[in-house]
Amino acid sequence: MKNDEPTVGRRTVLRTAVFLGVAAASGLLSVGGESGTGTQGPGQAGPGAPAGPGARPAAGAPGLRAQALPEKSYRLRPMTADAPVRAAAVKPAVRTRPILELPAAEAASAGMVLTFDDGPDPRYTPAILDTLARYGVRAMFFVCGEMATENRNLLRRMVDEGHVIGNHTWTHPLIPQLSRPALASEIGRTSEVVQQAVGEAPLWFRAPYGAWNRAAFEIGAELGMEPLAWTVDTLDWKEPGTPTIISRVLGGAAPGVIVLSHDAGGNRSQSVQAISSYLPQLLARGYRMTLPVLPPR
């Protein structure tokens, strides 16, 4: 059967090549001088391996042209397996009305909150901050973005001295007259400026003129803020006179109330003079100036 001998020979070669390929892939052959079966002792060369450390594999030797790479642990698991798990940010619930006063628990300790809107204004805000620092009192400042962006140093001072910064829109518009995109820009831009200046965005929002609508509550909640209004309005923006402002604060003082004043938006010299008088009187009456606590989320 001489005519069949070449065919038989070719079949034998093919079978041998297939066997060698499978054996190399499964580790039965040593590759690159490493033992694949573990039958050799240390320093012993496997079948077909080079004779010594410096020897090169013979040309055409099966399985010896490519060096096997050591198995890496990252190949055995997803790349994100060890990545830290970040908790999703919890947004506050969308309210239908703003917070008007402190919760009963805080009010029980004769707590009151002093708030100032429309700033910061370098003509009046520093003097108010000086008075608060003199008596070791913290307050809230609801800032307008167009004022905040020009006075970022005052934002940083507020935070450094323990005060809370709130969002009061960019240009102090009447919210119900704005489209939703316009309102989102007014609120969002102000939060961005505050975050850039002090490292964190406001967690409280106050509508200019106290004119709230559904969009204001929704956009504020989307940006992680709670809506805060007030209980006592000094109406200091009308410039009624320093004695009148003092009288309104002292007359409305009670546990849990939130007092509204202004440190910008006009001539606020009366507001500056008033706080230097009514603040020590409030403290002497046993009131404690505090800050609101964020509701649980």
Secondary structure by P-SEA (a helix, b strand, c coil): cccaaaaaaaaaaaaaaaaaaaaaaacccccccccccccccccccccccccccccccccccccccccccccccccccccccccccccccccccccccccccccccccccbbbbbbbccccccccaaaaaaaaaaabbbbbbbccaaaaaacaaaaaaaaaabbbbbbccccccccccccaaaaaaaaaaaaaaaaaaccccccbbbcccccccaaaaaaaaaabbbbbbbcccccccccccaaaaaaaaaaacccbbbbbbbcccccaaaaaaaaacaaaaaaaacccccccccccc
